[in-house]
Amino acid sequence: MAGLDKSGHFNTSPIMDFLKLATDRYSVREFSNRPVEDEKLEIILKAAQVAPTAVNYQPQKLYVVKSPEAMERLVSIRPLFGAPMAIIVCYDDTISWKSPLNAGHDGGEVDAAIVTTHMMLQAWELGIGSCWIGAFPPAAVASAFGLPANEHPVAILPLGYPTDNCRPSDRHLKYRNLEDIIRII
């Protein structure tokens, strides 16, 4: 693909800055114990606030897990690679958009995914790693943190600084060919 260097990263130019950020970001699975600064956390949360959502209903509900006790509770449900903090990303089904054309479709899960992606990319730009955790028992998380029945956990986003020897997985720069995923009609 044009614009890639020999290591598979995009060459930098003003037009390629976003693609470089998106390509370079990887799922961090080895965090240092260095805490995330409050100022940086605030920027990450601002990225969640401005993320696009269906009809701009903004159904996201974010639980910032920082205290050692709360992190212990969360890690007892799902290991988080030693991250010093995490965000439980939920959506509120009393606010989320419901499709009038697709019976039973609730846009909240998609909105939560968009919000999570915005936070991951913003974190990486600030030098903070993350790893989208989707494999966890939502009911156990909801119970452990006393979430109301209308708030549904979609993702857990551990946040922190990667260790010095942290590297992306071998699959990080493996992509399907554009011809395999795109159809122009």
Contacts in CASP RR format, 6 or more apart in sequence:
PFRMAT RR
TARGET T0000
AUTHOR 0000-0000-0000
METHOD contacts of the structure
MODEL  1
MAGLDKSGHFNTSPIMDFLKLATDRYSVREFSNRPVEDEKLEIILKAAQV
APTAVNYQPQKLYVVKSPEAMERLVSIRPLFGAPMAIIVCYDDTISWKSP
LNAGHDGGEVDAAIVTTHMMLQAWELGIGSCWIGAFPPAAVASAFGLPAN
EHPVAILPLGYPTDNCRPSDRHLKYRNLEDIIRII
1 178 0 8 1.000
3 10 0 8 1.000
3 11 0 8 1.000
3 16 0 8 1.000
4 10 0 8 1.000
4 11 0 8 1.000
5 11 0 8 1.000
7 173 0 8 1.000
8 23 0 8 1.000
8 173 0 8 1.000
9 20 0 8 1.000
9 23 0 8 1.000
9 24 0 8 1.000
10 16 0 8 1.000
10 19 0 8 1.000
10 20 0 8 1.000
10 23 0 8 1.000
11 20 0 8 1.000
12 20 0 8 1.000
21 121 0 8 1.000
21 124 0 8 1.000
21 125 0 8 1.000
22 121 0 8 1.000
23 173 0 8 1.000
24 124 0 8 1.000
25 120 0 8 1.000
25 121 0 8 1.000
25 124 0 8 1.000
25 129 0 8 1.000
26 168 0 8 1.000
26 169 0 8 1.000
26 172 0 8 1.000
27 130 0 8 1.000
27 131 0 8 1.000
27 132 0 8 1.000
27 168 0 8 1.000
27 169 0 8 1.000
28 81 0 8 1.000
28 83 0 8 1.000
28 129 0 8 1.000
28 130 0 8 1.000
28 131 0 8 1.000
28 158 0 8 1.000
28 160 0 8 1.000
28 162 0 8 1.000
28 166 0 8 1.000
29 81 0 8 1.000
29 131 0 8 1.000
29 166 0 8 1.000
29 169 0 8 1.000
30 81 0 8 1.000
30 82 0 8 1.000
30 162 0 8 1.000
30 163 0 8 1.000
30 165 0 8 1.000
30 166 0 8 1.000
31 80 0 8 1.000
31 81 0 8 1.000
31 82 0 8 1.000
31 83 0 8 1.000
31 84 0 8 1.000
31 129 0 8 1.000
31 158 0 8 1.000
31 160 0 8 1.000
31 161 0 8 1.000
31 162 0 8 1.000
31 163 0 8 1.000
31 166 0 8 1.000
32 160 0 8 1.000
32 161 0 8 1.000
32 162 0 8 1.000
32 163 0 8 1.000
32 164 0 8 1.000
33 82 0 8 1.000
33 84 0 8 1.000
34 84 0 8 1.000
34 160 0 8 1.000
34 161 0 8 1.000
35 84 0 8 1.000
35 85 0 8 1.000
35 160 0 8 1.000
36 84 0 8 1.000
36 85 0 8 1.000
36 128 0 8 1.000
36 159 0 8 1.000
36 160 0 8 1.000
36 161 0 8 1.000
40 123 0 8 1.000
40 126 0 8 1.000
40 128 0 8 1.000
41 64 0 8 1.000
41 85 0 8 1.000
41 159 0 8 1.000
43 122 0 8 1.000
43 126 0 8 1.000
44 119 0 8 1.000
44 122 0 8 1.000
44 123 0 8 1.000
44 126 0 8 1.000
44 128 0 8 1.000
44 159 0 8 1.000
45 62 0 8 1.000
45 64 0 8 1.000
45 119 0 8 1.000
46 122 0 8 1.000
47 118 0 8 1.000
47 119 0 8 1.000
47 121 0 8 1.000
47 122 0 8 1.000
48 60 0 8 1.000
48 62 0 8 1.000
48 115 0 8 1.000
48 118 0 8 1.000
48 119 0 8 1.000
49 58 0 8 1.000
50 118 0 8 1.000
51 60 0 8 1.000
51 111 0 8 1.000
51 114 0 8 1.000
51 115 0 8 1.000
51 117 0 8 1.000
51 118 0 8 1.000
52 114 0 8 1.000
53 59 0 8 1.000
53 60 0 8 1.000
53 97 0 8 1.000
53 108 0 8 1.000
53 111 0 8 1.000
53 114 0 8 1.000
53 115 0 8 1.000
54 96 0 8 1.000
54 97 0 8 1.000
54 107 0 8 1.000
54 108 0 8 1.000
54 110 0 8 1.000
54 111 0 8 1.000
55 97 0 8 1.000
57 95 0 8 1.000
57 96 0 8 1.000
57 97 0 8 1.000
57 111 0 8 1.000
58 95 0 8 1.000
58 111 0 8 1.000
59 91 0 8 1.000
59 92 0 8 1.000
59 93 0 8 1.000
59 95 0 8 1.000
59 96 0 8 1.000
59 97 0 8 1.000
59 107 0 8 1.000
59 108 0 8 1.000
59 111 0 8 1.000
59 112 0 8 1.000
60 89 0 8 1.000
60 90 0 8 1.000
60 91 0 8 1.000
60 92 0 8 1.000
60 111 0 8 1.000
60 112 0 8 1.000
60 115 0 8 1.000
61 90 0 8 1.000
61 91 0 8 1.000
61 92 0 8 1.000
61 151 0 8 1.000
62 87 0 8 1.000
62 88 0 8 1.000
62 89 0 8 1.000
62 90 0 8 1.000
62 115 0 8 1.000
63 87 0 8 1.000
63 88 0 8 1.000
63 90 0 8 1.000
63 145 0 8 1.000
63 147 0 8 1.000
64 85 0 8 1.000
64 87 0 8 1.000
65 71 0 8 1.000
65 74 0 8 1.000
65 85 0 8 1.000
65 86 0 8 1.000
65 87 0 8 1.000
65 88 0 8 1.000
66 84 0 8 1.000
66 85 0 8 1.000
70 145 0 8 1.000
71 80 0 8 1.000
71 84 0 8 1.000
71 85 0 8 1.000
71 86 0 8 1.000
73 144 0 8 1.000
73 145 0 8 1.000
74 80 0 8 1.000
74 86 0 8 1.000
74 88 0 8 1.000
74 141 0 8 1.000
74 144 0 8 1.000
74 145 0 8 1.000
74 156 0 8 1.000
75 82 0 8 1.000
76 144 0 8 1.000
77 136 0 8 1.000
77 137 0 8 1.000
77 140 0 8 1.000
77 141 0 8 1.000
77 144 0 8 1.000
78 133 0 8 1.000
78 135 0 8 1.000
78 136 0 8 1.000
78 137 0 8 1.000
78 141 0 8 1.000
78 156 0 8 1.000
80 86 0 8 1.000
80 131 0 8 1.000
80 133 0 8 1.000
80 156 0 8 1.000
80 158 0 8 1.000
81 131 0 8 1.000
81 158 0 8 1.000
82 158 0 8 1.000
83 131 0 8 1.000
83 158 0 8 1.000
83 159 0 8 1.000
83 160 0 8 1.000
84 159 0 8 1.000
84 160 0 8 1.000
85 158 0 8 1.000
85 159 0 8 1.000
85 160 0 8 1.000
86 156 0 8 1.000
86 157 0 8 1.000
86 158 0 8 1.000
86 159 0 8 1.000
87 119 0 8 1.000
87 156 0 8 1.000
87 157 0 8 1.000
87 159 0 8 1.000
88 141 0 8 1.000
88 145 0 8 1.000
88 153 0 8 1.000
88 155 0 8 1.000
88 156 0 8 1.000
88 157 0 8 1.000
89 112 0 8 1.000
89 115 0 8 1.000
89 116 0 8 1.000
89 119 0 8 1.000
89 153 0 8 1.000
89 154 0 8 1.000
89 155 0 8 1.000
89 156 0 8 1.000
89 157 0 8 1.000
90 112 0 8 1.000
90 147 0 8 1.000
90 151 0 8 1.000
90 152 0 8 1.000
90 153 0 8 1.000
90 154 0 8 1.000
91 107 0 8 1.000
91 108 0 8 1.000
91 109 0 8 1.000
91 111 0 8 1.000
91 112 0 8 1.000
91 151 0 8 1.000
91 152 0 8 1.000
91 154 0 8 1.000
92 150 0 8 1.000
92 151 0 8 1.000
93 106 0 8 1.000
93 108 0 8 1.000
93 150 0 8 1.000
93 151 0 8 1.000
93 152 0 8 1.000
94 150 0 8 1.000
96 106 0 8 1.000
96 107 0 8 1.000
96 108 0 8 1.000
96 111 0 8 1.000
97 106 0 8 1.000
97 107 0 8 1.000
97 108 0 8 1.000
97 111 0 8 1.000
98 104 0 8 1.000
98 105 0 8 1.000
98 106 0 8 1.000
98 107 0 8 1.000
99 105 0 8 1.000
99 107 0 8 1.000
108 152 0 8 1.000
108 154 0 8 1.000
109 152 0 8 1.000
109 154 0 8 1.000
112 152 0 8 1.000
112 154 0 8 1.000
112 155 0 8 1.000
113 154 0 8 1.000
113 155 0 8 1.000
116 132 0 8 1.000
116 154 0 8 1.000
116 155 0 8 1.000
116 157 0 8 1.000
119 130 0 8 1.000
119 157 0 8 1.000
120 129 0 8 1.000
120 130 0 8 1.000
120 132 0 8 1.000
120 157 0 8 1.000
123 129 0 8 1.000
123 130 0 8 1.000
123 159 0 8 1.000
123 160 0 8 1.000
124 130 0 8 1.000
127 161 0 8 1.000
128 159 0 8 1.000
128 160 0 8 1.000
128 161 0 8 1.000
129 159 0 8 1.000
129 160 0 8 1.000
129 161 0 8 1.000
129 162 0 8 1.000
130 157 0 8 1.000
130 158 0 8 1.000
130 159 0 8 1.000
130 160 0 8 1.000
131 157 0 8 1.000
131 158 0 8 1.000
132 155 0 8 1.000
132 157 0 8 1.000
133 155 0 8 1.000
133 156 0 8 1.000
133 157 0 8 1.000
133 158 0 8 1.000
134 154 0 8 1.000
134 155 0 8 1.000
134 156 0 8 1.000
136 153 0 8 1.000
136 156 0 8 1.000
138 152 0 8 1.000
138 153 0 8 1.000
138 154 0 8 1.000
141 147 0 8 1.000
141 153 0 8 1.000
141 156 0 8 1.000
142 151 0 8 1.000
142 152 0 8 1.000
142 153 0 8 1.000
147 153 0 8 1.000
END
